């Protein structure tokens, strides 16, 4: 597993000053548009057409695009960070993570990677630290590499 659990404002450039306010200002308009069955059906048909006509790269991107509307509405409704927050994630790992054999993958050019933090928590503070069998591998690539299916 690769690991990043930074606050959204630290992980995504311009998240707090630009993206959140923009989502909140356009939220009401998009809510009205998406409440229309006709518009929803048209969007579904358009996505299906894109799936059928698009090159392989677009077929990989479309599942990501389909995730954007729910995320956008969460931002428009006031969410301003990832859930769970980093402190809660660390607490959950310390208390409940029970897999003793782990492969942690760090991408060499991933500027928001926190694999060393996870390795430390697993090694010294987790429920499995006494029986931990952990390997850490560094691979070429960046944070977006796992999204690419070559």
C-alpha positions as CSV (number, residue, x, y, z in Angstrom):
1,X,0.0,0.0,0.0
2,X,1.1,3.6,-0.6
3,X,0.1,6.1,2.0
4,X,-0.8,9.7,2.1
5,X,-3.1,11.2,4.7
6,X,-2.3,14.9,4.6
7,X,-4.9,17.5,5.1
8,X,-6.6,18.4,1.8
9,X,-5.3,22.0,1.9
10,X,-1.7,20.6,2.1
11,X,-2.2,17.8,-0.5
12,X,-4.1,19.8,-3.2
13,X,-2.8,23.1,-4.5
14,X,-5.2,26.0,-4.1
15,X,-7.8,23.8,-2.4
16,X,-8.8,26.2,0.4
17,X,-8.4,29.5,-1.3
18,X,-9.9,28.6,-4.7
19,X,-11.5,25.2,-5.0
20,X,-13.7,25.1,-1.9
21,X,-15.1,28.7,-2.4
22,X,-15.8,28.0,-6.1
23,X,-17.6,24.7,-5.3
24,X,-19.7,26.5,-2.6
25,X,-20.7,29.3,-5.0
26,X,-21.7,27.0,-7.9
27,X,-23.3,24.3,-5.6
28,X,-26.8,25.6,-5.7
29,X,-26.9,25.9,-9.5
30,X,-25.5,22.4,-10.0
31,X,-28.0,21.0,-7.4
32,X,-30.9,22.5,-9.4
33,X,-29.4,21.1,-12.7
34,X,-28.8,17.6,-11.3
35,X,-32.3,17.4,-9.8
36,X,-33.7,17.4,-13.3
37,X,-34.4,13.8,-14.5
38,X,-34.0,15.0,-18.1
39,X,-30.5,16.5,-17.5
40,X,-29.4,13.5,-15.4
41,X,-30.5,11.1,-18.2
42,X,-28.8,13.2,-20.8
43,X,-25.5,13.1,-18.8
44,X,-25.8,9.3,-18.4
45,X,-26.3,8.9,-22.2
46,X,-23.4,11.2,-22.9
47,X,-21.1,9.3,-20.6
48,X,-22.1,6.0,-22.2
49,X,-21.4,7.4,-25.6
50,X,-18.0,8.6,-24.5
51,X,-17.2,5.1,-23.1
52,X,-18.1,3.5,-26.4
53,X,-16.3,6.0,-28.6
54,X,-13.3,7.0,-26.6
55,X,-9.7,5.7,-26.8
56,X,-8.4,3.4,-24.1
57,X,-6.9,6.3,-22.1
58,X,-10.4,8.0,-21.8
59,X,-11.9,4.7,-20.7
60,X,-9.5,4.8,-17.8
61,X,-10.2,8.4,-17.0
62,X,-14.0,8.1,-17.1
63,X,-14.3,6.2,-13.8
64,X,-12.4,9.1,-12.2
65,X,-14.7,11.7,-13.8
66,X,-17.8,9.8,-12.5
67,X,-16.5,10.3,-8.9
68,X,-16.3,14.1,-9.3
69,X,-20.0,15.1,-8.9
70,X,-20.4,13.5,-5.4
71,X,-17.1,15.0,-4.3
72,X,-18.1,18.4,-5.7
73,X,-21.4,18.3,-3.8
74,X,-19.6,17.4,-0.6
75,X,-17.4,20.6,-1.1
76,X,-20.5,22.6,-1.9
77,X,-22.1,21.4,1.3
78,X,-19.3,22.6,3.5
79,X,-16.8,19.7,3.6
80,X,-13.3,21.2,3.6
81,X,-11.1,18.2,4.4
82,X,-10.7,14.5,3.9
83,X,-12.5,12.1,6.2
84,X,-11.2,10.7,8.4
85,X,-8.8,13.5,9.4
86,X,-5.1,12.5,9.7
87,X,-5.2,12.3,13.5
88,X,-8.2,10.0,13.4
89,X,-6.5,7.8,10.7
90,X,-3.4,7.4,12.9
91,X,-5.5,6.6,15.9
92,X,-7.5,3.9,13.9
93,X,-4.2,2.4,12.6
94,X,-2.8,2.3,16.1
95,X,-5.9,0.7,17.6
96,X,-7.3,-1.6,14.9
97,X,-4.9,-2.3,12.1
98,X,-4.3,-6.1,12.4
99,X,-2.4,-7.2,9.3
100,X,1.1,-8.2,10.3
101,X,2.5,-8.8,6.8
102,X,2.8,-5.5,4.8
103,X,4.4,-4.2,1.7
104,X,4.5,-0.4,1.7
105,X,5.1,1.2,-1.7
106,X,6.6,4.7,-2.0
107,X,6.8,6.5,-5.3
108,X,10.1,8.4,-5.6
109,X,8.6,11.6,-7.0
110,X,5.5,11.6,-4.8
111,X,5.8,14.9,-3.0
112,X,2.9,14.1,-0.6
113,X,3.9,10.6,0.3
114,X,3.8,9.7,4.0
115,X,5.1,6.1,3.8
116,X,7.8,6.8,6.5
117,X,5.1,8.0,8.9
118,X,3.0,4.9,8.3
119,X,6.1,2.6,8.7
120,X,6.9,4.3,12.0
121,X,3.3,3.9,13.3
122,X,3.2,0.2,12.2
123,X,6.6,-0.5,13.7
124,X,6.3,1.1,17.1
125,X,2.7,2.0,17.9
126,X,0.3,-0.4,16.2
127,X,-1.4,-3.5,17.6
128,X,0.7,-5.7,15.3
129,X,4.1,-4.0,16.0
130,X,5.4,-7.1,17.9
131,X,4.7,-9.5,15.0
132,X,5.2,-7.0,12.1
133,X,6.7,-8.3,8.8
134,X,7.0,-5.1,6.7
135,X,8.9,-4.3,3.5
136,X,9.2,-0.8,2.0
137,X,9.8,-0.5,-1.7
138,X,10.6,2.7,-3.6
139,X,9.4,2.8,-7.2
140,X,9.7,5.3,-9.9
141,X,6.7,7.5,-10.3
142,X,4.5,10.1,-8.5
143,X,1.3,10.3,-6.7
144,X,-0.8,9.8,-9.8
145,X,0.9,6.7,-11.1
146,X,-1.5,4.2,-9.4
147,X,-4.3,5.8,-11.4
148,X,-2.7,5.0,-14.7
149,X,-3.4,1.5,-16.1
150,X,-0.8,0.8,-18.7
